[in-house]
């Protein structure tokens, strides 16, 4: 399974709906690849979805043009059409007006926005040996402070796990930075009995 396909399985729902909702102002004259309740999905829209889901433009282009990826393209096109059909059905039945659904949609939308912000700010930075060693020493110091100084493996034995921990810490730092920026630009205040401890 290609990386793009794995990504589409994780992001198909929310990302597809958002990508299809963002139409350009120029008329789309590309081939219609699906008709969903009278609404057309064009090849250009589908290509936009693929490019939205893939961080690598070359991977997206390969997915769109490689004859070997035909079945995966067809499966994704089916998911795109089903997402559109589910949305249309929800509107037809009034489900889109249900207060509980609206709250869930608001939360999902916020999650997608946050993921996109985090993705834009995350780098594929590879840590240097010095950064990994500093992170390892920091973790060892924490363990020693907790009284767990026995059985700590040497750096070389756990270098791969240290690199993974370093990356996770970077993701967490980016996440916290985004939250601080959002709170600075969109102030949030809670009454005392609803304020989390430490806020």
Secondary structure, 3 states (H helix, E strand, C coil): CCHHHHHHHHHHHHHHHHHHHCCCCCCCCCCEEEEECCEEEEHHHHHHHHHHHCCCHHHHHHHHHCHHHHHHHHHHHHHHHHHHHHHHHHHHHCHHHCHHHHHHHHHHHHHHHHHHHHHHHCCCCCCCHHHHHHHHHHHHHHHHHCCCCCCCCCHHHHHHHHHHHHHHHHHHHHHHHHHHHHHHHCCCCCCHHHCCCCC
